[in-house]
């Protein structure tokens, strides 16, 4: 197995541990996937407030607060890819996810999104140094809410390469 294949496998397990911790509400496991100086960018919430935090303490505070709003969450990782920096100590990647949620108020819904990631190799293995959530749909299961991946919406978010 080539070094890049090893890195892909190791980062795939990092992404798996992250999603597994979300499902099982395991904050310790979830926090262990982050570098201490990482950045977590969830973009803007429905009220237009930016949700970007830096450092493991702020990241954990946001996660624990957010998880209080969910009775149950199932996050599945669909597919992804990794590009390794020539140094072998950093990498970037993109992973598509879906989340099925039950909010504490009883509302049920689905999130279809991807994460744009940056990773750093540490003594404890690969960690997230940055995760940027790019939602494509967030709403009821019948897909009646607005999609966020139309050409118009992508251009509003300054996504490069939109040509259709």
C-alpha positions as a LaTeX table, in Angstrom:
\begin{tabular}{lrrr}
\hline
Residue & $x$ (\AA) & $y$ (\AA) & $z$ (\AA) \\
\hline
Unk1 & 0.00 & 0.00 & 0.00 \\
Unk2 & 1.41 & 3.41 & $-0.96$ \\
Unk3 & 1.91 & 6.17 & 1.59 \\
Unk4 & $-1.00$ & 8.16 & 0.11 \\
Unk5 & $-3.24$ & 5.10 & 0.44 \\
Unk6 & $-2.15$ & 4.76 & 4.08 \\
Unk7 & $-2.93$ & 8.43 & 4.70 \\
Unk8 & $-6.33$ & 8.06 & 3.03 \\
Unk9 & $-7.10$ & 5.06 & 5.23 \\
Unk10 & $-5.97$ & 6.86 & 8.39 \\
Unk11 & $-7.98$ & 10.00 & 7.58 \\
Unk12 & $-11.01$ & 7.87 & 6.65 \\
Unk13 & $-10.86$ & 6.41 & 10.16 \\
Unk14 & $-10.62$ & 9.93 & 11.61 \\
Unk15 & $-13.80$ & 10.91 & 9.73 \\
Unk16 & $-15.46$ & 7.67 & 10.88 \\
Unk17 & $-14.56$ & 8.29 & 14.55 \\
Unk18 & $-16.03$ & 11.80 & 14.25 \\
Unk19 & $-19.37$ & 10.55 & 12.83 \\
Unk20 & $-19.46$ & 7.63 & 15.27 \\
Unk21 & $-19.01$ & 10.04 & 18.18 \\
Unk22 & $-21.86$ & 12.23 & 16.89 \\
Unk23 & $-24.21$ & 9.24 & 16.73 \\
Unk24 & $-23.23$ & 7.99 & 20.18 \\
Unk25 & $-23.06$ & 11.48 & 21.72 \\
Unk26 & $-19.52$ & 10.77 & 22.89 \\
Unk27 & $-17.95$ & 14.17 & 23.45 \\
Unk28 & $-14.59$ & 12.80 & 24.54 \\
Unk29 & $-14.20$ & 10.71 & 21.38 \\
Unk30 & $-15.47$ & 13.57 & 19.22 \\
Unk31 & $-13.06$ & 16.09 & 20.77 \\
Unk32 & $-10.14$ & 13.69 & 20.27 \\
Unk33 & $-10.50$ & 14.09 & 16.48 \\
Unk34 & $-9.47$ & 17.79 & 16.64 \\
Unk35 & $-6.09$ & 19.50 & 16.84 \\
Unk36 & $-5.84$ & 21.84 & 19.83 \\
Unk37 & $-5.71$ & 24.97 & 17.62 \\
Unk38 & $-8.31$ & 23.81 & 15.08 \\
Unk39 & $-11.05$ & 25.87 & 13.44 \\
Unk40 & $-14.65$ & 24.67 & 13.08 \\
Unk41 & $-16.71$ & 26.67 & 10.61 \\
Unk42 & $-20.41$ & 25.83 & 10.41 \\
Unk43 & $-21.23$ & 28.84 & 8.25 \\
Unk44 & $-24.22$ & 31.00 & 9.04 \\
Unk45 & $-27.21$ & 29.77 & 10.98 \\
Unk46 & $-30.80$ & 30.42 & 9.92 \\
Unk47 & $-30.70$ & 33.83 & 11.60 \\
Unk48 & $-27.55$ & 34.83 & 9.67 \\
Unk49 & $-25.17$ & 34.50 & 12.64 \\
Unk50 & $-21.68$ & 33.23 & 11.76 \\
Unk51 & $-20.79$ & 30.01 & 13.55 \\
Unk52 & $-16.98$ & 29.88 & 13.40 \\
Unk53 & $-14.94$ & 28.93 & 16.45 \\
Unk54 & $-11.21$ & 28.51 & 17.01 \\
Unk55 & $-9.43$ & 26.29 & 19.53 \\
Unk56 & $-10.49$ & 23.00 & 21.04 \\
Unk57 & $-12.23$ & 24.57 & 24.06 \\
Unk58 & $-14.47$ & 26.78 & 21.88 \\
Unk59 & $-15.10$ & 23.87 & 19.50 \\
Unk60 & $-16.21$ & 21.61 & 22.37 \\
Unk61 & $-18.40$ & 24.34 & 23.84 \\
Unk62 & $-20.20$ & 24.82 & 20.51 \\
Unk63 & $-20.63$ & 21.06 & 20.00 \\
Unk64 & $-21.98$ & 20.36 & 23.49 \\
Unk65 & $-24.38$ & 23.29 & 23.16 \\
Unk66 & $-25.57$ & 22.16 & 19.73 \\
Unk67 & $-26.05$ & 18.55 & 20.81 \\
Unk68 & $-28.42$ & 19.68 & 23.57 \\
Unk69 & $-30.83$ & 20.66 & 20.79 \\
Unk70 & $-31.04$ & 17.10 & 19.45 \\
Unk71 & $-32.80$ & 14.11 & 20.96 \\
Unk72 & $-31.08$ & 11.89 & 18.40 \\
Unk73 & $-28.68$ & 12.34 & 15.48 \\
Unk74 & $-27.42$ & 9.83 & 12.94 \\
Unk75 & $-24.56$ & 11.17 & 10.83 \\
Unk76 & $-23.44$ & 8.99 & 7.95 \\
Unk77 & $-20.42$ & 9.59 & 5.75 \\
Unk78 & $-21.18$ & 8.94 & 2.11 \\
Unk79 & $-17.89$ & 9.40 & 0.22 \\
Unk80 & $-14.78$ & 11.49 & 0.31 \\
Unk81 & $-11.32$ & 12.18 & $-0.96$ \\
Unk82 & $-7.99$ & 13.33 & 0.44 \\
Unk83 & $-5.07$ & 15.26 & $-1.05$ \\
Unk84 & $-1.79$ & 14.92 & 0.83 \\
Unk85 & 0.68 & 17.80 & 0.94 \\
Unk86 & 4.16 & 16.84 & $-0.32$ \\
Unk87 & 5.47 & 17.30 & 3.25 \\
Unk88 & 3.29 & 14.39 & 4.34 \\
Unk89 & 2.34 & 16.31 & 7.48 \\
Unk90 & $-0.80$ & 18.06 & 6.26 \\
Unk91 & $-3.63$ & 17.14 & 3.94 \\
Unk92 & $-6.98$ & 18.43 & 2.75 \\
Unk93 & $-10.17$ & 16.61 & 1.90 \\
Unk94 & $-13.86$ & 16.70 & 1.20 \\
Unk95 & $-16.42$ & 14.33 & 2.73 \\
Unk96 & $-20.13$ & 14.19 & 1.90 \\
Unk97 & $-22.46$ & 13.53 & 4.82 \\
Unk98 & $-26.09$ & 13.21 & 5.68 \\
Unk99 & $-27.60$ & 13.65 & 9.10 \\
Unk100 & $-30.99$ & 12.42 & 10.19 \\
Unk101 & $-32.09$ & 14.32 & 13.29 \\
Unk102 & $-34.81$ & 14.47 & 15.89 \\
Unk103 & $-34.73$ & 17.81 & 17.66 \\
Unk104 & $-35.65$ & 18.13 & 21.31 \\
Unk105 & $-38.89$ & 19.83 & 20.25 \\
Unk106 & $-39.83$ & 16.70 & 18.25 \\
Unk107 & $-39.11$ & 18.12 & 14.78 \\
Unk108 & $-37.46$ & 15.65 & 12.43 \\
Unk109 & $-35.28$ & 16.47 & 9.48 \\
Unk110 & $-32.31$ & 15.77 & 7.31 \\
Unk111 & $-29.08$ & 17.58 & 6.47 \\
Unk112 & $-27.30$ & 16.88 & 3.19 \\
Unk113 & $-23.88$ & 18.51 & 3.15 \\
Unk114 & $-20.16$ & 18.15 & 2.75 \\
Unk115 & $-17.21$ & 19.12 & 4.88 \\
Unk116 & $-14.16$ & 20.80 & 3.38 \\
Unk117 & $-11.40$ & 19.66 & 5.70 \\
Unk118 & $-7.78$ & 20.34 & 6.51 \\
Unk119 & $-5.78$ & 17.81 & 8.52 \\
Unk120 & $-2.52$ & 17.80 & 10.43 \\
Unk121 & $-0.41$ & 14.80 & 11.41 \\
Unk122 & 0.26 & 14.74 & 15.16 \\
Unk123 & 2.00 & 12.35 & 17.55 \\
Unk124 & $-1.46$ & 10.84 & 18.10 \\
Unk125 & $-2.24$ & 10.47 & 14.40 \\
Unk126 & $-4.20$ & 12.65 & 11.99 \\
Unk127 & $-6.46$ & 15.37 & 13.42 \\
Unk128 & $-8.77$ & 17.97 & 11.96 \\
Unk129 & $-7.10$ & 21.36 & 11.81 \\
Unk130 & $-10.15$ & 22.87 & 10.07 \\
Unk131 & $-13.65$ & 21.68 & 9.16 \\
Unk132 & $-15.93$ & 23.87 & 7.07 \\
Unk133 & $-19.51$ & 22.63 & 6.73 \\
Unk134 & $-21.11$ & 23.27 & 3.33 \\
Unk135 & $-24.84$ & 22.51 & 3.61 \\
Unk136 & $-26.75$ & 21.57 & 0.45 \\
Unk137 & $-30.14$ & 20.92 & 2.04 \\
Unk138 & $-31.47$ & 21.22 & 5.59 \\
Unk139 & $-35.14$ & 20.59 & 6.20 \\
Unk140 & $-37.92$ & 18.01 & 6.27 \\
Unk141 & $-37.57$ & 14.57 & 4.73 \\
Unk142 & $-39.93$ & 15.43 & 1.91 \\
Unk143 & $-37.23$ & 17.82 & 0.55 \\
Unk144 & $-39.69$ & 20.71 & 0.54 \\
Unk145 & $-37.21$ & 23.23 & 1.98 \\
Unk146 & $-34.93$ & 25.27 & $-0.24$ \\
Unk147 & $-31.83$ & 23.56 & $-1.65$ \\
Unk148 & $-28.61$ & 25.48 & $-1.11$ \\
Unk149 & $-26.71$ & 24.00 & $-4.05$ \\
Unk150 & $-28.47$ & 25.66 & $-6.98$ \\
Unk151 & $-26.14$ & 27.56 & $-9.29$ \\
Unk152 & $-27.48$ & 30.84 & $-7.90$ \\
Unk153 & $-26.94$ & 29.80 & $-4.27$ \\
Unk154 & $-23.46$ & 28.44 & $-4.99$ \\
Unk155 & $-22.46$ & 31.70 & $-6.66$ \\
Unk156 & $-23.81$ & 33.66 & $-3.66$ \\
Unk157 & $-21.45$ & 31.58 & $-1.46$ \\
Unk158 & $-18.51$ & 32.27 & $-3.84$ \\
Unk159 & $-18.09$ & 28.59 & $-4.71$ \\
Unk160 & $-15.55$ & 28.29 & $-7.50$ \\
Unk161 & $-16.17$ & 26.42 & $-10.73$ \\
Unk162 & $-19.94$ & 26.93 & $-11.08$ \\
Unk163 & $-20.53$ & 26.92 & $-14.82$ \\
Unk164 & $-23.92$ & 25.24 & $-15.35$ \\
\hline
\end{tabular}
